[in-house]
Amino acid sequence: MFDVIIVGSSKRIDYVGARTFYLQEIFKKYAPQLNIGLYDITSDIRPDTSIGCKNIIFLPWSESIDLGWCNFLLNSTGRKILYTENYYWYQHQKNRILQLGFNLENLFDIISFATREYSGWWNNRQYSYWGVGITNSIFSDLEIKSNNNIIYIDTPWNLNDCIEPYNALRILNQEIPKLKDKYGFKIKCQNFDADWVDINLDKDLDLLEMINHYNTSDLFIVSHSETCGLPQIEAQLCGTKVLTTKLFSNNSALLGGTYTHDLWDFESNSFSKNFSLDYEKEQVKTLSLEAFNDEKFFLNMKKNLWNI
């Protein structure tokens, strides 16, 4: 009998893989006695559900739910839980699934969110807040690496796919060359080959390798709107300050407080004067570990698990 089956990915090279890894580690840390299975969406191998399952936690973006997943959920036993980003995104996907003839609130017993955004609209006991599930021990044991003169910029989106003010690509193209000329920063990015990028990382890198890149950076710039945004949270947990906007980062991503991040806005048409590198990485890390506490996350999640 599985206590929990996680529907996710064993490959730690993308968002789903990172969330899967963190959730597995949190179960190992706080409930090592549980029998945890993994339905790996990247593999044909599935857990043997014939022996029974108490809980199924669905991790992939709700955007990935199609008719096949609907049938899987309808025919599976146990309490079915969707762990997604925020209420607004969930409602968008719920409307899409309705057009396929299914209601997400009939497919899942619990809809759990990583953020509290739009919580004023929650009028259903089926909704629950878990928070951001990240394993603290990975970061608490990490050696701080500072003063590397590196700015990490989260992979920008194409302006044709996402327009301002939800995308900072135009302003990045305008401001980053100025910052490099003035301060001599090196710019690190992933899967983005703009002229101002000095270190362009491969698209598919292991999560722990990416965390090392955040750790060795002195500033992390959020380049587009996020429904949650694990990389910016991981950067803060490494002790790296974040530069973002109120539209890009929701309250849950900035729980560490004003010392852990700086804000700018599109009205200024520039962010070059809106951040300071005069900070202690250890302090940012300490505040972030307090804000993104994996034990609190586990206790929130445990409330929704059946017979655990």
C-alpha positions in Angstrom: 0.0 0.0 0.0 1.4 3.4 -1.0 0.8 6.1 1.5 1.5 8.7 -1.3 2.0 8.5 -5.0 3.6 11.7 -6.4 2.8 12.4 -10.1 5.9 14.3 -11.2 9.3 13.9 -12.8 12.5 12.2 -11.8 14.6 14.4 -14.0 15.8 17.5 -12.1 16.2 19.7 -15.1 12.9 21.6 -15.1 10.2 23.1 -12.9 8.3 19.8 -12.4 11.5 17.9 -11.7 12.6 20.4 -9.1 9.2 20.3 -7.3 9.2 16.5 -7.4 12.7 16.3 -5.9 11.9 18.8 -3.1 8.7 17.0 -2.2 10.4 13.6 -2.1 13.1 15.1 0.2 10.6 16.7 2.5 8.8 13.3 2.9 12.2 11.6 3.7 13.0 14.3 6.2 9.7 14.5 8.1 7.9 11.2 7.4 10.6 8.6 6.5 8.3 5.8 7.6 5.8 6.4 4.7 5.8 4.4 1.5 6.1 7.0 -1.3 5.7 6.1 -4.9 6.5 8.1 -8.0 4.5 8.2 -11.2 7.2 9.6 -13.5 5.6 11.5 -16.4 8.8 11.1 -18.3 8.8 7.3 -18.0 6.5 4.4 -19.0 7.1 2.8 -15.6 4.3 3.5 -13.1 3.8 2.5 -9.5 1.8 -0.7 -8.9 -1.5 1.0 -7.8 -3.1 -2.4 -7.6 -1.8 -2.7 -4.1 -3.6 0.4 -3.2 -2.9 4.1 -2.6 -4.0 6.5 0.1 -3.1 9.8 -1.6 -2.1 11.0 -5.1 -0.4 14.4 -5.3 -0.4 15.7 -8.9 2.6 18.1 -9.4 2.8 19.0 -13.1 1.4 22.3 -14.2 -2.4 22.0 -14.3 -1.9 23.1 -17.9 -0.7 19.6 -18.7 -3.9 17.9 -17.7 -5.6 16.4 -20.8 -8.2 13.7 -21.4 -5.7 11.0 -20.6 -5.0 12.5 -17.2 -8.7 13.0 -16.6 -9.3 9.4 -17.2 -6.3 8.4 -15.0 -7.6 10.5 -12.1 -11.2 9.2 -12.4 -10.0 5.6 -12.3 -7.5 6.0 -9.5 -8.2 5.2 -5.8 -7.2 7.4 -2.9 -7.5 11.1 -2.1 -6.4 13.1 -5.2 -4.7 16.4 -4.6 -3.6 19.0 -7.1 -0.6 21.1 -5.9 -0.4 24.1 -8.1 0.8 27.7 -8.0 -2.0 30.2 -7.4 -5.8 30.5 -7.6 -5.8 32.7 -10.7 -3.8 30.2 -12.7 -5.9 27.4 -11.4 -9.1 29.1 -12.5 -7.7 29.6 -16.0 -6.9 25.9 -16.3 -10.2 24.9 -14.8 -12.0 26.8 -17.5 -9.9 25.1 -20.2 -10.6 21.6 -18.7 -14.4 22.4 -18.6 -14.3 22.7 -22.4 -13.1 19.1 -22.5 -16.1 18.0 -20.4 -14.4 17.7 -17.0 -14.4 19.8 -13.9 -11.1 19.9 -11.9 -13.0 20.1 -8.7 -14.6 16.7 -9.5 -11.3 15.2 -10.5 -9.4 16.4 -7.3 -10.5 16.2 -3.7 -8.1 19.0 -2.7 -6.7 21.9 -4.6 -3.6 23.1 -2.8 -1.7 26.3 -3.7 1.9 27.4 -3.3 0.9 31.1 -2.8 -1.9 33.0 -1.1 -2.6 35.3 -4.0 -6.3 35.8 -4.7 -7.1 34.0 -1.4 -10.0 36.5 -0.9 -11.7 34.7 -3.7 -11.5 31.3 -2.1 -15.0 30.3 -1.2 -14.6 26.5 -1.3 -13.3 24.3 1.5 -11.7 22.2 -1.2 -9.0 24.9 -1.5 -5.9 24.8 0.7 -2.7 26.7 1.2 0.5 24.7 1.5 3.1 27.3 0.7 6.4 26.8 -1.3 7.8 23.3 -0.8 11.6 23.6 -0.9 14.0 21.4 1.2 15.8 23.8 3.6 18.7 21.4 4.3 20.0 21.7 0.7 20.5 25.4 1.3 21.4 25.5 5.0 24.4 23.3 4.4 25.5 25.4 1.3 28.7 27.3 1.6 28.1 31.0 0.8 30.0 32.3 -2.3 30.0 36.1 -2.6 31.8 38.9 -4.4 32.0 37.1 -7.8 30.9 40.2 -9.8 28.2 38.1 -11.5 24.6 39.0 -12.2 22.3 36.1 -12.9 19.3 36.9 -15.1 16.4 34.5 -15.2 15.8 33.3 -18.8 13.8 36.2 -20.5 10.7 35.5 -22.6 10.2 36.6 -26.1 8.2 39.8 -26.4 6.1 38.2 -29.0 4.9 35.6 -26.5 4.6 37.9 -23.5 4.3 41.7 -23.7 5.1 44.5 -21.1 4.6 45.1 -18.3 4.8 41.3 -17.8 8.1 41.0 -19.6 11.3 43.1 -19.1 13.2 42.0 -22.2 13.2 45.5 -23.8 14.5 47.1 -20.6 17.1 44.4 -20.1 18.4 45.1 -23.6 18.5 48.7 -22.7 20.0 48.6 -19.2 22.3 45.6 -18.9 24.9 47.0 -21.3 25.0 50.2 -19.2 25.5 48.2 -16.0 28.3 46.2 -17.6 30.1 49.3 -18.8 29.7 51.0 -15.4 30.4 48.2 -13.0 32.1 45.5 -15.0 29.6 42.8 -14.1 29.6 39.5 -15.9 26.1 38.4 -16.9 25.0 34.7 -16.5 21.8 33.4 -18.0 20.4 30.0 -19.1 19.4 29.2 -22.7 19.6 32.8 -23.8 22.3 34.1 -26.2 21.8 37.9 -26.2 24.9 39.9 -27.0 25.1 41.1 -23.4 25.2 37.5 -22.0 28.7 36.5 -21.0 27.9 33.0 -19.7 25.1 31.2 -21.5 24.2 28.0 -19.6 22.8 24.9 -21.3 19.1 24.5 -21.3 19.0 21.2 -19.4 21.1 21.3 -16.2 20.6 19.5 -13.0 18.8 21.4 -10.2 21.8 21.2 -7.9 24.1 22.7 -10.6 21.7 25.5 -11.1 21.6 26.2 -7.4 25.4 26.6 -7.5 25.1 29.2 -10.2 22.6 31.2 -8.1 24.9 30.9 -5.1 27.9 32.3 -7.0 25.9 35.3 -8.3 25.7 38.6 -6.5 22.2 39.6 -7.9 19.3 37.6 -9.4 17.1 39.6 -11.8 13.6 38.3 -12.4 12.8 39.0 -16.1 9.1 38.2 -16.4 5.9 37.6 -14.4 5.8 34.5 -12.2 2.9 32.6 -10.7 5.4 31.5 -8.1 9.0 31.4 -9.4 11.2 28.7 -7.8 14.5 30.1 -9.1 14.1 33.5 -7.4 13.3 31.7 -4.2 16.2 29.3 -4.5 18.5 32.4 -5.2 17.3 34.0 -1.9 17.9 30.8 0.0 21.5 30.8 -1.4 21.8 34.3 0.0 21.6 36.1 -3.3 19.5 39.3 -3.4 16.7 39.5 -6.0 15.8 42.4 -8.2 12.2 42.3 -9.3 8.9 44.1 -9.7 5.5 43.8 -7.9 4.0 42.4 -11.1 6.8 39.8 -11.6 6.9 38.4 -8.0 4.0 37.7 -5.8 4.0 38.1 -2.0 4.8 34.5 -1.4 8.1 34.8 -3.4 9.2 37.8 -1.3 8.4 36.5 2.2 12.0 37.0 3.3 11.4 40.7 3.6 12.8 43.9 2.1 16.4 43.0 2.9 16.3 40.0 0.6 15.1 41.9 -2.5 14.9 45.3 -4.3 12.0 46.5 -6.4 11.7 48.6 -9.5 8.8 49.6 -11.8 8.2 50.2 -15.5 7.3 53.8 -14.9 11.0 54.6 -14.3 11.9 52.8 -17.5 15.1 51.8 -15.8 16.3 49.6 -12.9 19.9 50.7 -12.8 19.4 52.9 -9.7 17.0 50.6 -7.9 19.3 48.1 -6.3 22.2 47.8 -4.0 24.8 45.1 -3.7 25.8 46.4 -0.2 24.3 43.5 1.7 25.4 40.4 3.6 24.6 37.1 1.8 24.4 35.2 5.1 21.7 37.6 6.3 19.6 37.1 3.1 20.1 33.3 3.5 19.0 33.3 7.2 15.9 35.4 6.5 14.9 33.3 3.6 15.3 30.0 5.4 13.0 31.4 8.1 10.4 32.5 5.5 10.5 29.3 3.4 10.3 26.7 6.2 10.0 23.1 5.0 8.5 21.9 8.3 5.7 24.4 8.1 5.1 23.3 4.5 5.0 19.6 5.6 2.5 20.3 8.4 0.3 22.3 6.0 0.4 19.4 3.5 -0.1 16.7 6.2 -3.5 18.2 7.1 -4.8 17.3 3.6 -3.4 13.8 3.4 -5.8 11.0 4.2 -4.8 8.5 6.9 -1.3 9.9 7.4 
